[in-house]
């Protein structure tokens, strides 16, 4: 049985000592920078925790966990370029600290490194783990493309948003949990149940992330609040606002989304007020909670002692109360 905090500590120690190359420094320094910038280590920690549901030999899940963490940070590095984000975890993003070309190439090498790290996993499960990373990587790219497609659309539905979120965010949660279950010898059925646990958990996580971008504390959240509003990003909150607003409110919201010359502070303030008037803070939290409940139902079905599953249950229960 492994709790989240202990799993985080294991992951951080393993990342700090992993022998990444040093030369050329312009290629590998950004890799170390983003990996050691902090972060919650949610995905690799979940990999170790899923392994511990079935085995005390959690070291077997370390390489899969690190591989998925490196892959995740590669996607963040490229996402920051596409979104023109300047802050990541309270510090400059890689393309700002260096330049976009460096960030692209360093991200590319991170994607390759993730496979190299995964190849160091136990031979018995290597083929299954590689197939899992392959499938997940393609789905994440598909999700990112859907997210980019949404930038030019005003008619995105909640169902489309959920599909995009599942591909871009939730499948990585799911894959990490499945990788941990595989590494711990959990078997096909149990690893699939943990995959569904992670998929629903990932959706809840992203909805909460959308919420925090509007209502979070920037000092805690680690990113500038309101960036999604400024970029008209099709978050759960904006999609529901477009669905629920009527009359003058809908007209004003549409104007705020299409106006080219605007004061950033004014736009964030007014769109946030519209969200609040529509009670979208409560609706968002309720929607996240419903996916949290679905996740816990899948976890309950996993054939393992309750005390071994309890750290995952505790993590899921705390997820939508997070502030960062």
N, C-alpha and C positions, 0 to 999 in steps of 0.2 A: 504494500500500500504506500503510495507516494503522493504527498500533497503538492499543491501548485507552487508554493514558495520554494520548497526543496528542489522540485524539478527545474524551476527557473535558475537556481544556483548552480545546478549541475550543468545546464546548458551554457551558462555564462562562462564557467570555468573551461569547458571543452572548446568553446569558441575562441577564448583568449589564447589557448595553447595550440590551436590547430596550425599546422605549418604551411601557411599561405606563402606563395613566392614573394620575393622582395623586388625583383627587377623585371621590367622597368618600373621604377617607383611611380611614374605617372599613371600606370595601369593598375597597380595593386594598392597604392595608398588610398584611393577612393573606396576600394573594397573594404579595407580595414576600417575606414572612417565610418561608413554607413553601418557596418556590422557591430562596431563598438560604440555607436552613438547612443546606445540605450535600447529602448523598446521593451515591450512587456514579455517577449519570448513566448507568447501564447501558444503558437503552433508547435514548436518543438517540445514545450513543456507538456502539451496535451499528448504528444507522441509517447513520451516517457510515462505519463500517467496511465495511458491506455495499455501500455505494456505491463505495468504493475498490477493491472486488474487480473492478469493471468499468470504472471511470473514475477519472482523477486529479482530475476536477472535483468534489471532495467538497462544495464550497459549494452544489451543487444539492440536497444532502440536508439542509442545515442547517434550513430551515424545516419540513420534515416531522419531523425529529428533535425540534425544539423543540415542535412541536404535540403530539407524542405524550408528551413529558415534562410539559408543562402538563396534559394530560389525565390522565396517571398521578398527578400530585400532587393533582389535583382528587379523584380516587377515594380517595387516602389521607386527605384532609381529611374526607371524608364517612365513610370506614371508621372513622376514629378516634372519630367521634361514636357510630356504631353499636356499636363495641366498647368504648366508654367508656375508651379508652386515654388516658393522661395524659402519656406521653412519646413523642416522635418524634425520632429522630436525636439523642438525648441532651438534648433541650430540651422545653419544654412544648408540647403539641399546641395547635392553633389554638383549639379550643373551650374549652380551659382558660385560655389566655392572654387570650382575649377572652370569647366566650360562644358557646353552640351556634347561636343564630340567626345571628350574624355568620359563623360557620364554614360554615353551610349556604349563605348567600347568596354568600359569597366563593367557595365551591366551585362554585356555579352559574355565576358569571361566568367562572371558569377553564375550565369546559367550553365556554363560548361562545368564549373567547379561543383555545382550541386550534383551533377551526375558522377563526377569523380568521387565525391564523398560518399554518395549512396553505394557506389561499387565496392566500398570497403565494408559493407554490411556482411552479415553471415551468409555464406554461400547457399544455405538451405532455402532461404527466403528471397534471394537476390532477384531472380527472374520476376517473381510476383511484385516485388517492390519497384523494379524498373518499369514494369508495365503500368503500375499505379502512378508513378511520377510522369510517365509519358502522357497518359490519358489526362491527368490533372493539368499538366502544363498547357496542353492544347485547349482545354476548357477555359482556363484562365485567360488565354489570348482571345478566345471567342467572346468571353465576357467583356474584356476591355474594348473589343471592336463594337459590341452592342452599346457600351457606354458612350463611345465616340459617336456612334450613329445617332444616339439620343440628343446630342448637342444641337442638332439642327431641326429637331422635332418639338412640337408643342402638344402633341397628342399621345404621349407615352402613357400607357395604362399601368395600373398597379401590377397586373399579371406580368407585363413585359419587364417592369422593374424587378420583380421577384426572380424572373428567369435570369436577367442580367446579374443580379446579386448572387444568385446561386452559382453561376459560372465564374464570376470574377473573384468572389470572396469565399462563399460557403464551401465550395468543393475543396478548397485548400485546407480548411478546418477538418472537413470530412476525411480527406486523404491522410492527414497527419494522424488522426485517431485510428484509421484503418491500418496504417503502417505500424503503429505501436502494437495494435492487436495482433497483426501478422508476426511481428518480431517476438512477441510474447507467447506465440503458439496458441492463440485464441481460437483458431479455426474459422471456416468460411462464414457460417451463420453469425457468429458473434462479431466478427470483423465487419460484416455488412450492417449489423445493427448499430455498431459504433459509428460507422460511416453516416448513417441516417441521423444519429444523435448529433454528429458534427455538422451535418448539412443544415439542420434546423438551427443549431446554435450559431452557425456562421451568418445566417439570415438575420437572426436577432441581434448579433454583434454589429452588422452593417446598419441596421435601422437605428440602433443606438448611436453609431458613429455619425449618421446623418443628423440626429437630434443634437449631439454634442457640438457639431459644427455651428449650430445656431445658438444653443442655450448653454454651452459649456463655459468653463472658466479658462481663458487662454493660457494662464500660468500653469494650470494643471493639465489641460488638454495637450499642450505642446505644439499647437498650430494656431494660426490666426483665425479667430472666430469670424464666421460670415463669408469665408472664401467661396463656399458652394453657392451662396446667394449672389455674390459678385460675378461669378462665372455662369450663372443660370444653370447650374448642374441639376440634372433631373433626379433629385433625391426623393425619398418617400414623402417628405414634407411638401415639396413643391408640386409633385404629381397630385397629391391629395388636395392641395390648395387650388390647383387648376380644375380639379373635379368638383369641389364643393363651393367655390366662390361663384357669386352671381351678381348681376347688375353692376352698380358703380364699383364695387369691390373687385369684380372680375376685370372690369375695364382698367382700373388703376393697376392691378397686378400685371396685366398684359403690357401696359405702358412701361412699367418698371423693368420688365424683361426685355423689351425691345429698344428702350432708350439707349442711345450711343454715348451721349455726353451727360454724365451724371456724377454726383458727389458720392463716393463710395460709402461714407458713413451714413448719409441720408438713406441710400438704397437699403443697406443692411437693416437699419432701424425700422423703416417702414414695412419691408417685407416680413421682418420678424413680428411686427405688430399684427399684420394680416394673418400670419400663421397662428398667433396666439388667439386672435379674435375667432378663428375657426376651430379653436381648441385642438389644434394639431399636435401640441405638446402632449396632451393626454392620449389622443388617438395613436400617436407614434409609440408611446410607451406601452399602450395596450396591445398593439400589433406585435411589438417585440416580445412582450410577455407571452402571447399566444404561441409563438415559435419556440420560446423557451420551454413552455409546457409540453409541446410536441417532442422536443429533444429529450426531456426527462422521461417521457413515456417509452421512447426507444431504449434509453439506458436501463429502465426498469426491466425490460425484457431480456437483457443480457444475462446469460447463465453464468453467474459468478456471485460469490458471497457479497452481501450488502456492504460490509465494511471495506471491501476492496473497491467498490464502485462509489463510495461516499465522497472521496475527493473530487471526482468528476461531477457528481451531483451538486456539491457545494460550489464548485466553480460556475456551473450553469446558473445556479440560483443567484449568485452575486453579479452575474454578467451585466444585467440591465440596470444595476445600481452603480456601475462604474462611472468615474468622472474623467477618464482619459483612455 
